[in-house]
Amino acid sequence: MRKGGKAAVVGGVFALMVGGAAYGVHDFVSAMSGDGGGGTGASVPKSGPPDRDEVAETTGKFFAAWEKGQATRAASYTDNAQDAGALLAAYGDEAHIGDVRITPGTATGTTVPFTVKATVTHAGESAPLTYRSELTVVRGRTTGRALVDWEPSVVHPELRDGDTLVTGESAQPPVEAVGREGTVLTKEEYPSLGPILDTLREKYGEKAGGTPGVELVVRHADETAADTPLLTLAKGRPGKLRTTLSAGVQTAAEKAVKRFAESSVVAVKPSTGEVLAVANHRRDGFNAAFQGRVAPGSTMKIITAAMLIDNGVTTMNGPAPCPPTATWQSQTFKNLTGLRPNEGATLAHSFLHSCNTAFVKLVDEEPLTDASLTREAQERFGIGRDDWKTGIVSFDGSVPASGGPDRAANALGQGQVQMNPLTMASVTATAVTGAFRQPYLVSPELDGRRLARAEGLSASTAAQLKQMMRLTATQGTAAEAMAGLGGDIGAKTGSAEVDGNDTADSWFTGFRNDIAAAAMAQQGGRGGDAAGPIVAAVLRADS
């Protein structure tokens, strides 16, 4: 819908007219009291979970009022009448949904699933609407009444706090997004791409040359988020939008993330910077693959190793002792359980076994300063300058100059460092080619945007990083996950400790020929446990 159009916002205040007369204060108070006004004295409120009869009675009254379009009355059977009333009013007034029929399913305790069948009518167009949702009945804290536990998802499962439903002319024409091979990319075939396709339509609908239609959409509270289409009443003419995505790699990415909760993956083409796949498997629907801001663990050692080499501290075959512990400004760092100390280790050895203490000891060497890692990330890898233009909203990482214990922690991908799979896939692509090529999802030629630039790595540094990643994939911590992959392969594992979580976030980044990929699985454990299999599956796909 046009962003300037009329829209009801959850939490607003509405005065509804029912049957030509106001549903007044007396009726509202009576409904809230639950006694029809016939009570003669105070009674002790009930306690404990509502019983089966109370659940049936409350849902019956709620559904009946909803079906009749009596938003205020329906809202009175919830524990948040104001927000419920606003959204239920918008259901009829702004979304133009009528002829509502609600069929409850079999209750499980106090939770009741139900099916909604209705008709959406606007501007001479109409279409049937069917969907499923559920509600839970709870005990009112002060009244003791059985009430619907109010969530916007009761009205429609796609709704979140602050969202509403609107029917009208599309804000943007529809687009037919196609991959690099010409394959049409749809939400049905690639469900993880749903929010991304909506964003592409919002940004490039007009440029792609289509014409708008009439739709029922979710208007999100976040004004920067694209509307989520739910139903098309009148089709517009879609414009064709070419993306860099590979249907084959995207399919592999979709399947891979489904195996692990709260996981995300990105694959890029190192020789060009084109994004080949982006997939998320998250309960919140957030595009953490592009927008996440979390510690990347030891995958950060790719940048740290480059810093050590570029500043002359050591080389791939130079010294990088791996003691049991290392102390930096009063903070003691340890290695993962099972890693044997090696005082004669080289950088390659400490890298492929992911020795934390080796890197902690080396960040104290001259000429390194608190800002050295920041400069390496920004100038060589293009990370942390807030200037990427991928085609959709993205976060290009943060590696702040840090003093105290965080200087060492940053070098290990902890402390104040923030990354996501997009940035780590780009780090790997830069490491194996020596050139920074900003990742992008839509060609900059479509809208004339200017891609970010960075100096990149020397041929010597890139060659050493690539070789250390090869060793890690064949002899080190990534060997199990990368087993069976042919071609030129390399990888780096990571696990990031997060305050309050018992299990670390799993990180993994790797390459195979001209594909680089990175994945994270929050609270997934060690890098090879969850993120490793995701990346390996993506690297197996044909590009």
C-alpha positions as CSV (number, residue, x, y, z in Angstrom):
1,M,0.0,0.0,0.0
2,R,1.1,3.6,-0.4
3,K,2.9,4.5,2.7
4,G,0.9,7.7,3.1
5,G,-2.4,5.8,3.0
6,K,-4.7,5.5,6.0
7,A,-3.7,2.7,8.3
8,A,-4.8,1.6,11.8
9,V,-2.0,1.2,14.3
10,V,-2.1,-1.3,17.1
11,G,-2.5,0.5,20.3
12,G,-4.7,3.3,18.9
13,V,-8.0,4.3,20.4
14,F,-11.2,3.6,18.5
15,A,-14.9,4.3,19.0
16,L,-17.0,1.7,17.2
17,M,-20.6,1.9,16.2
18,V,-22.4,-1.5,16.3
19,G,-25.9,-1.9,14.8
20,G,-26.1,1.9,14.4
21,A,-25.6,2.6,18.1
22,A,-22.5,3.1,20.2
23,Y,-21.4,0.1,22.1
24,G,-21.4,2.1,25.3
25,V,-19.6,2.3,28.6
26,H,-22.4,0.3,30.4
27,D,-22.2,-2.6,27.9
28,F,-18.4,-2.6,28.0
29,V,-18.3,-2.7,31.8
30,S,-20.9,-5.4,31.8
31,A,-19.0,-7.5,29.4
32,M,-15.8,-6.9,31.4
33,S,-17.5,-7.9,34.7
34,G,-18.8,-11.1,33.2
35,D,-22.0,-11.0,35.3
36,G,-24.3,-9.1,33.0
37,G,-24.8,-6.5,35.7
38,G,-26.8,-8.8,37.8
39,G,-24.3,-9.4,40.6
40,T,-25.3,-8.2,44.0
41,G,-22.0,-8.4,45.9
42,A,-18.3,-8.8,45.7
43,S,-17.0,-12.3,45.1
44,V,-13.5,-13.8,45.4
45,P,-11.9,-14.0,41.9
46,K,-11.2,-17.4,40.6
47,S,-7.6,-18.6,40.4
48,G,-5.6,-21.2,38.6
49,P,-5.8,-22.1,34.9
50,P,-9.2,-21.8,33.2
51,D,-11.1,-25.1,32.9
52,R,-12.4,-26.6,29.7
53,D,-15.8,-25.0,30.0
54,E,-14.3,-21.5,30.6
55,V,-12.0,-22.0,27.6
56,A,-15.0,-22.9,25.4
57,E,-17.2,-20.1,26.7
58,T,-14.5,-17.4,26.3
59,T,-13.4,-18.5,22.8
60,G,-17.0,-18.8,21.7
61,K,-17.9,-15.3,22.8
62,F,-14.6,-13.9,21.3
63,F,-15.1,-15.6,17.9
64,A,-18.8,-14.6,17.7
65,A,-18.1,-11.0,18.3
66,W,-15.1,-11.1,15.8
67,E,-17.3,-12.7,13.1
68,K,-19.9,-9.9,13.5
69,G,-17.3,-7.2,13.2
70,Q,-17.8,-6.1,16.8
71,A,-14.2,-5.2,17.5
72,T,-14.7,-3.6,20.9
73,R,-16.9,-6.4,22.2
74,A,-14.5,-9.0,20.9
75,A,-11.6,-7.1,22.5
76,S,-13.4,-7.1,25.9
77,Y,-12.8,-10.9,26.1
78,T,-9.0,-10.4,25.9
79,D,-6.5,-9.3,28.5
80,N,-5.5,-6.2,26.4
81,A,-8.7,-4.6,25.2
82,Q,-7.1,-1.5,23.8
83,D,-4.6,-3.1,21.5
84,A,-7.0,-5.9,20.6
85,G,-9.7,-3.4,19.7
86,A,-7.5,-1.4,17.5
87,L,-6.3,-4.4,15.5
88,L,-9.7,-6.0,15.2
89,A,-11.1,-2.6,14.0
90,A,-8.4,-2.4,11.4
91,Y,-9.3,-5.9,10.3
92,G,-12.6,-4.6,8.9
93,D,-11.9,-0.9,8.3
94,E,-8.5,-0.9,6.8
95,A,-8.0,-4.5,5.6
96,H,-11.6,-4.7,4.3
97,I,-12.1,-8.2,5.5
98,G,-15.7,-9.3,5.9
99,D,-18.0,-12.3,5.9
100,V,-15.8,-13.9,8.6
101,R,-16.4,-17.5,9.6
102,I,-14.2,-19.0,12.4
103,T,-14.0,-22.7,13.0
104,P,-12.3,-23.7,16.3
105,G,-10.3,-26.9,16.4
106,T,-9.6,-29.3,19.3
107,A,-8.2,-27.5,22.3
108,T,-5.0,-28.6,23.8
109,G,-5.3,-27.5,27.4
110,T,-6.1,-23.8,27.2
111,T,-4.8,-23.4,23.7
112,V,-7.3,-23.4,20.9
113,P,-6.4,-23.6,17.2
114,F,-8.9,-22.2,14.7
115,T,-9.4,-21.6,11.0
116,V,-10.6,-18.3,9.5
117,K,-12.5,-18.1,6.3
118,A,-13.4,-14.6,5.0
119,T,-13.6,-12.4,2.0
120,V,-11.5,-9.4,1.2
121,T,-13.2,-6.7,-0.8
122,H,-11.8,-3.4,-2.0
123,A,-12.1,-1.1,-5.1
124,G,-14.5,-3.5,-6.8
125,E,-12.2,-6.5,-6.3
126,S,-12.7,-9.4,-3.9
127,A,-10.9,-12.6,-3.1
128,P,-11.4,-15.4,-0.5
129,L,-9.1,-15.5,2.5
130,T,-8.3,-18.6,4.5
131,Y,-5.7,-19.1,7.2
132,R,-5.1,-20.8,10.5
133,S,-4.1,-19.3,13.9
134,E,-4.4,-20.1,17.5
135,L,-5.1,-18.5,20.9
136,T,-4.6,-19.3,24.5
137,V,-7.0,-18.5,27.3
138,V,-5.6,-17.3,30.6
139,R,-6.9,-16.2,34.0
140,G,-7.2,-12.4,34.5
141,R,-4.9,-11.3,37.2
142,T,-7.3,-9.0,39.0
143,T,-10.7,-10.1,37.8
144,G,-10.2,-13.8,37.8
145,R,-12.1,-14.0,34.4
146,A,-11.1,-16.3,31.7
147,L,-9.6,-14.1,28.9
148,V,-7.9,-14.5,25.6
149,D,-4.2,-14.0,26.0
150,W,-3.8,-11.2,23.5
151,E,-1.1,-11.4,20.8
152,P,-1.4,-9.8,17.4
153,S,-0.8,-13.3,15.9
154,V,-4.3,-14.2,17.2
155,V,-5.7,-12.1,14.3
156,H,-3.2,-13.4,11.8
157,P,-0.1,-15.5,12.3
158,E,2.1,-13.0,10.4
159,L,1.3,-10.1,12.7
160,R,3.7,-8.9,15.4
161,D,3.5,-6.1,17.9
162,G,2.7,-2.8,16.2
163,D,1.8,-4.4,12.8
164,T,-1.6,-4.0,11.2
165,L,-3.5,-5.3,8.1
166,V,-4.2,-3.0,5.1
167,T,-5.8,-3.6,1.7
168,G,-5.3,-1.3,-1.2
169,E,-3.1,-0.5,-4.2
170,S,0.4,-2.0,-3.8
171,A,3.1,0.3,-2.6
172,Q,5.3,-1.2,-5.3
173,P,4.6,-3.2,-8.5
174,P,5.2,-6.9,-8.2
175,V,8.6,-8.3,-9.3
176,E,9.6,-11.6,-10.8
177,A,13.0,-12.1,-9.2
178,V,15.2,-14.4,-11.2
179,G,18.5,-16.1,-10.4
180,R,21.7,-16.0,-12.4
181,E,20.6,-18.9,-14.5
182,G,17.2,-17.3,-15.2
183,T,15.3,-19.5,-12.6
184,V,12.3,-17.7,-11.1
185,L,12.8,-17.3,-7.3
186,T,9.6,-17.7,-5.3
187,K,8.7,-17.8,-1.6
188,E,7.1,-21.1,-2.2
189,E,10.2,-22.7,-3.6
190,Y,12.7,-20.9,-1.5
191,P,10.9,-19.9,1.8
192,S,14.0,-18.5,3.4
193,L,14.0,-15.8,0.7
194,G,10.6,-14.5,1.6
195,P,11.5,-11.4,3.5
196,I,14.4,-10.7,1.1
197,L,12.1,-10.9,-2.0
198,D,9.7,-8.5,-0.3
199,T,12.5,-6.1,0.3
200,L,13.7,-6.4,-3.3
201,R,10.2,-5.6,-4.5
202,E,10.0,-2.6,-2.1
203,K,13.3,-1.2,-3.4
204,Y,13.3,-2.2,-7.1
205,G,9.6,-2.7,-8.0
206,E,9.3,0.5,-10.0
207,K,12.8,0.2,-11.5
208,A,11.9,-3.3,-12.7
209,G,9.2,-1.9,-14.9
210,G,6.0,-3.4,-13.4
211,T,2.6,-2.0,-12.5
212,P,0.9,-2.2,-9.1
213,G,-2.0,-4.4,-8.2
214,V,-4.4,-4.5,-5.2
215,E,-3.3,-6.5,-2.2
216,L,-3.9,-7.4,1.4
217,V,-0.6,-6.9,3.2
218,V,0.9,-6.7,6.7
219,R,2.0,-3.2,7.3
220,H,5.0,-3.5,9.7
221,A,5.6,-1.2,12.7
222,D,9.2,-0.8,11.5
223,E,8.7,1.7,8.7
224,T,11.9,0.5,7.0
225,A,10.6,-3.0,6.6
226,A,8.8,-3.9,3.4
227,D,5.1,-4.7,3.5
228,T,4.4,-8.5,3.6
229,P,1.8,-9.4,1.0
230,L,-0.8,-11.9,2.1
231,L,-3.4,-12.0,-0.7
232,T,-3.7,-10.5,-4.2
233,L,-7.1,-9.2,-5.2
234,A,-6.0,-7.8,-8.5
235,K,-2.6,-8.7,-10.1
236,G,-0.3,-6.0,-11.2
237,R,2.1,-6.6,-14.0
238,P,5.4,-7.9,-12.6
239,G,8.7,-6.5,-13.7
240,K,11.7,-8.8,-14.0
241,L,14.4,-8.3,-11.5
242,R,17.7,-10.1,-12.0
243,T,19.6,-11.1,-9.0
244,T,23.0,-12.8,-8.4
245,L,21.5,-15.8,-6.6
246,S,22.2,-19.3,-7.9
247,A,19.1,-21.5,-7.7
248,G,21.3,-24.6,-7.1
249,V,23.3,-23.0,-4.3
250,Q,20.2,-21.5,-2.8
251,T,18.5,-24.8,-2.7
252,A,21.4,-26.4,-0.9
253,A,21.5,-23.4,1.6
254,E,17.8,-23.8,2.3
255,K,18.1,-27.5,3.1
256,A,21.3,-27.0,5.1
257,V,20.0,-24.4,7.6
258,K,16.8,-26.4,8.3
259,R,19.0,-29.0,10.1
260,F,20.0,-26.5,12.8
261,A,18.0,-24.0,14.9
262,E,18.8,-20.3,14.7
263,S,21.2,-20.8,11.8
264,S,22.1,-18.6,8.8
265,V,24.4,-19.0,5.8
266,V,25.7,-16.8,2.9
267,A,27.7,-17.9,-0.2
268,V,29.5,-15.5,-2.5
269,K,31.6,-15.8,-5.6
270,P,35.1,-14.6,-4.7
271,S,36.0,-13.6,-8.2
272,T,33.1,-11.2,-8.6
273,G,31.6,-10.5,-5.1
274,E,28.2,-11.8,-6.3
275,V,26.0,-13.3,-3.6
276,L,25.1,-16.9,-4.6
277,A,22.9,-17.8,-1.7
278,V,21.4,-16.4,1.6
279,A,19.3,-18.5,3.9
280,N,18.1,-18.2,7.5
281,H,16.3,-20.7,9.8
282,R,15.1,-18.6,12.7
283,R,12.0,-18.3,14.7
284,D,12.0,-14.5,14.5
285,G,12.3,-14.3,10.7
286,F,15.3,-11.9,11.0
287,N,17.8,-11.8,8.2
288,A,20.7,-12.5,10.5
289,A,22.7,-13.7,7.5
290,F,23.0,-10.1,6.3
291,Q,22.1,-8.0,9.3
292,G,23.4,-10.0,12.3
293,R,25.7,-8.3,14.8
294,V,27.4,-11.0,16.9
295,A,30.9,-12.2,17.8
296,P,32.3,-14.6,15.1
297,G,34.7,-16.5,17.3
298,S,37.9,-17.9,15.8
299,T,36.9,-17.3,12.2
300,M,38.2,-13.8,13.0
301,K,41.7,-15.3,13.1
302,I,41.8,-14.9,9.4
303,I,41.9,-11.2,9.7
304,T,44.2,-11.4,12.8
305,A,46.6,-13.6,11.0
306,A,46.7,-11.2,8.1
307,M,47.5,-8.4,10.5
308,L,50.4,-10.3,12.0
309,I,51.8,-11.1,8.6
310,D,51.3,-7.6,7.1
311,N,52.9,-6.0,10.2
312,G,56.0,-8.2,10.1
313,V,55.2,-9.9,13.4
314,T,55.4,-13.4,12.0
315,T,54.7,-15.5,8.9
316,M,52.9,-18.7,8.1
317,N,56.0,-20.7,8.9
318,G,57.3,-18.3,11.5
319,P,56.9,-18.7,15.3
320,A,53.6,-18.6,17.1
321,P,54.0,-20.6,20.3
322,C,50.9,-22.2,21.8
323,P,51.2,-22.3,25.6
324,P,48.4,-23.7,27.9
325,T,47.4,-20.1,28.9
326,A,48.2,-16.5,28.0
327,T,47.5,-13.4,30.1
328,W,46.8,-10.0,28.6
329,Q,46.3,-7.1,30.9
330,S,45.1,-9.2,33.9
331,Q,42.8,-11.4,31.8
332,T,43.8,-15.0,31.3
333,F,42.9,-16.8,28.0
334,K,42.8,-20.5,27.5
335,N,42.5,-22.9,24.6
336,L,39.6,-25.3,23.8
337,T,39.7,-28.5,25.9
338,G,41.9,-31.1,24.3
339,L,44.4,-28.9,22.5
340,R,47.9,-29.9,23.3
341,P,50.3,-27.0,24.1
342,N,53.2,-26.5,21.6
343,E,55.9,-24.0,22.4
344,G,57.5,-24.5,19.1
345,A,54.4,-24.0,17.0
346,T,54.3,-22.0,13.8
347,L,51.5,-19.6,12.8
348,A,50.2,-22.2,10.4
349,H,50.1,-24.8,13.2
350,S,48.4,-22.5,15.7
351,F,45.9,-21.4,13.0
352,L,44.9,-24.9,11.9
353,H,44.4,-26.0,15.5
354,S,42.8,-22.7,16.5
355,C,45.2,-21.9,19.4
356,N,43.9,-18.9,21.2
357,T,47.0,-18.4,23.4
358,A,49.3,-18.1,20.4
359,F,47.3,-15.1,19.0
360,V,46.9,-13.5,22.4
361,K,50.7,-13.5,22.9
362,L,51.4,-12.2,19.4
363,V,49.0,-9.1,19.6
364,D,51.5,-7.7,22.2
365,E,54.3,-7.5,19.6
366,E,55.7,-4.4,18.1
367,P,54.6,-2.5,16.0
368,L,51.0,-3.5,16.8
369,T,48.7,-1.0,18.6
370,D,45.1,-1.0,19.7
371,A,44.1,0.2,16.2
372,S,46.1,-2.3,14.2
373,L,43.3,-4.9,13.8
374,T,40.8,-2.2,13.0
375,R,43.0,-0.9,10.2
376,E,43.6,-4.4,8.8
377,A,39.8,-5.1,8.7
378,Q,38.9,-1.8,7.1
379,E,41.7,-1.2,4.7
380,R,42.5,-4.8,3.6
381,F,39.1,-6.6,4.0
382,G,36.6,-3.7,3.6
383,I,35.1,-4.6,6.9
384,G,33.6,-2.1,9.4
385,R,33.3,1.1,7.4
386,D,29.5,1.1,7.0
387,D,29.6,1.7,3.3
388,W,28.4,-1.6,1.7
389,K,25.6,-1.3,-0.8
390,T,24.5,-4.9,-1.4
391,G,21.0,-4.1,-2.8
392,I,19.2,-4.7,0.5
393,V,19.8,-3.7,4.1
394,S,23.1,-5.2,5.4
395,F,25.7,-4.8,8.2
396,D,29.3,-4.8,7.0
397,G,30.8,-5.7,10.4
398,S,32.5,-3.8,13.2
399,V,36.1,-4.2,14.5
400,P,36.6,-1.2,16.8
401,A,40.0,-0.2,18.2
402,S,40.0,-1.6,21.7
403,G,42.3,-1.3,24.6
404,G,42.6,-3.4,27.7
405,P,41.6,-7.1,27.6
406,D,39.4,-6.4,24.6
407,R,42.4,-5.9,22.4
408,A,43.3,-9.6,22.8
409,A,39.6,-10.7,22.8
410,N,39.0,-8.9,19.5
411,A,41.8,-10.8,17.9
412,L,40.0,-14.1,18.8
413,G,36.6,-12.8,17.5
414,Q,35.2,-12.0,20.9
415,G,35.3,-8.7,22.8
416,Q,33.7,-6.0,20.7
417,V,34.0,-7.5,17.3
418,Q,30.6,-8.0,15.5
419,M,30.1,-10.0,12.3
420,N,27.5,-12.0,10.3
421,P,27.8,-14.7,7.7
422,L,27.8,-12.2,4.9
423,T,30.9,-10.4,6.3
424,M,32.7,-13.6,7.1
425,A,32.0,-15.1,3.6
426,S,33.5,-11.8,2.2
427,V,36.6,-12.2,4.5
428,T,37.2,-15.6,3.1
429,A,36.7,-14.4,-0.4
430,T,39.3,-11.6,0.1
431,A,41.7,-14.1,1.8
432,V,41.7,-16.5,-1.1
433,T,41.8,-14.0,-3.9
434,G,43.7,-11.1,-2.3
435,A,41.1,-8.6,-3.6
436,F,38.2,-7.1,-1.8
437,R,35.1,-7.3,-3.9
438,Q,32.1,-5.9,-2.0
439,P,29.3,-8.6,-2.0
440,Y,26.1,-7.6,-3.8
441,L,22.7,-9.2,-4.5
442,V,21.5,-6.9,-7.3
443,S,23.8,-5.4,-9.9
444,P,24.8,-1.8,-9.1
445,E,24.0,-1.0,-12.8
446,L,20.3,-1.2,-12.0
447,D,20.3,1.8,-9.7
448,G,23.7,3.4,-10.1
449,R,24.9,2.7,-6.6
450,R,28.6,2.7,-5.9
451,L,30.1,-0.4,-4.4
452,A,32.6,-0.1,-1.5
453,R,36.3,-0.4,-2.2
454,A,39.3,-1.5,-0.1
455,E,43.0,-2.0,-0.7
456,G,43.0,-5.7,-0.5
457,L,46.0,-8.0,0.4
458,S,49.4,-8.5,-1.0
459,A,49.9,-11.6,-3.1
460,S,52.2,-13.0,-0.4
461,T,49.7,-12.5,2.5
462,A,46.8,-13.9,0.4
463,A,48.9,-17.0,-0.5
464,Q,49.8,-17.6,3.1
465,L,46.2,-17.2,4.3
466,K,44.9,-19.5,1.6
467,Q,47.4,-22.2,2.4
468,M,46.7,-22.0,6.2
469,M,43.0,-22.4,5.4
470,R,43.7,-25.4,3.2
471,L,45.6,-27.0,6.0
472,T,42.8,-26.3,8.4
473,A,40.3,-28.0,6.0
474,T,42.5,-31.1,5.5
475,Q,44.4,-31.5,8.8
476,G,42.9,-29.1,11.4
477,T,39.7,-28.3,13.2
478,A,37.7,-28.1,9.9
479,A,38.8,-31.5,8.5
480,E,35.8,-33.5,9.7
481,A,33.2,-31.1,8.3
482,M,35.1,-30.7,5.0
483,A,35.7,-34.4,4.5
484,G,34.8,-35.7,1.0
485,L,34.9,-32.3,-0.7
486,G,37.0,-32.2,-3.8
487,G,38.7,-29.4,-5.6
488,D,40.7,-26.5,-4.0
489,I,39.3,-26.3,-0.4
490,G,40.0,-24.4,2.8
491,A,38.2,-23.4,5.9
492,K,38.3,-21.9,9.4
493,T,36.2,-22.9,12.5
494,G,35.0,-20.7,15.3
495,S,33.0,-20.8,18.5
496,A,31.9,-17.6,20.2
497,E,31.0,-17.5,23.9
498,V,28.0,-15.3,24.6
499,D,27.1,-14.1,28.1
500,G,24.2,-15.9,29.5
501,N,24.4,-18.8,27.2
502,D,25.6,-22.3,28.3
503,T,26.5,-23.2,24.7
504,A,28.7,-21.3,22.4
505,D,27.6,-20.0,19.0
506,S,28.9,-22.2,16.2
507,W,30.8,-20.5,13.3
508,F,32.4,-21.8,10.2
509,T,33.7,-20.3,6.9
510,G,35.3,-22.0,4.0
511,F,35.9,-22.1,0.2
512,R,35.8,-24.6,-2.6
513,N,37.2,-23.3,-6.0
514,D,35.2,-20.1,-6.7
515,I,32.6,-20.4,-3.9
516,A,33.1,-19.0,-0.4
517,A,30.6,-19.5,2.3
518,A,30.1,-18.7,6.0
519,A,27.5,-19.9,8.5
520,M,26.6,-19.4,12.1
521,A,24.2,-21.4,14.4
522,Q,23.5,-19.6,17.6
523,Q,24.1,-21.8,20.6
524,G,25.2,-24.5,18.1
525,G,28.4,-25.5,19.9
526,R,31.8,-25.8,18.2
527,G,32.3,-24.6,14.7
528,G,32.4,-28.0,13.2
529,D,29.2,-29.2,15.0
530,A,26.6,-27.1,13.3
531,A,28.0,-24.3,11.1
532,G,30.5,-26.7,9.5
533,P,28.0,-29.1,8.0
534,I,26.0,-26.1,6.7
535,V,28.9,-24.6,4.9
536,A,30.1,-28.0,3.5
537,A,26.6,-28.6,2.1
538,V,26.6,-25.3,0.4
539,L,30.1,-25.8,-1.0
540,R,29.0,-29.1,-2.6
541,A,26.4,-27.4,-4.7
542,D,27.1,-26.5,-8.3
543,S,27.4,-22.8,-8.9
